[in-house]
Amino acid sequence: MEIINNPYKDLKIAIIDYSAGNIHSVYRAFSKAKVSLVVINKETELDDFDAVILPGVGACGTAMDFLTQIGLTKKLNHFVLELKKPILGICLGFQIMTEFSEEDNVKGFGWISVKTHHIRSVVKEKIRVPHIGWNDVTVGKGELFLLSKMIENPNFYFAHSYFVPLTDMEGNIGITEYGVPFISLYQRGNIYGTQFHPEKSYSGGAILIQNFLDEVLHAKS
């Protein structure tokens, strides 16, 4: 994603490192937009950042415990609920935004009023778990700014054993089918989440990242 006259040069974005496995790939993907990035893995004030990224390849219980230990749970709640600045949760990062996850039976932040389930606890037919590979995302409800400038039903890369089954909820959603329909893209106010990995999704992922940065610019203006 080549950027001439870079509009994102003054943005400051935090990537939270809570022992998730894909920090470097997320960092590389966002760095292509020439945005200022800071990786945080200890208690740090977030107020001066324009957006936060919650990446994730790991377990919900471990992630939430680590965030509590480094003093970031309260700061993230303040950033999201009081400052209302943009946050993007990727895969595990999206799941810990929900109320509860069956993985480790742990409470999430509760910013999204749904629960995360293991695929096998919902899908009764025989399918491979984890769900790994490319799958499309269709618009389920509302306008999805993160899918702007893309072909209809774009493909993204997935790698997960837990998901949020399709349910009636607040917010705009994108849907993917794997045994049953599940929520693969979420957007409400300043909260954005993807079950897929945009940092591993080549051109579609690069466009989604640029769309998110456009949303951050809009929120800052």
C-alpha angles and dihedrals in degrees: 000000000000114000121196115186087015111222092192099059094105096048117107115203130184121214109201114222107202097158092283115151105234105055094120096050091049091048092050093048094052094040089064087070089059092237123152108258131189122186111215124198101155140047105304136159109253099187095099094053121096095211142359130222121207105195122183150193107147145056127318095225093051092046095050092044091051093048089051093047093053092046099245104119094080092041092051091049089052092047094049105032103032107025089033094209121160120277127182120201117196120201103307087019089059093046095054088055088068127085097254141356128211086215102096088345090261134158116243129204092280094223088132116049098226138086130242116233136190109255093236092054089061107028113068099184121083110269133151116268126229097046102229127174143034124333136160130250121218126192108259103174137355132353115316109206091185090066095053118132092019135118117262112281097005121204124241136178118259131191114167146117096198129057146161110256117222110276140155106274144142117272139046116291143193119210134215127185121228110148087319132016112273136180109264099164129034133184131171123150108310094347119097128173138176127190088199128067112253090182089064097039100086116213096359091051092048091053091048091052090050090049090052091050089051088054090050090051090050092050091049095050 
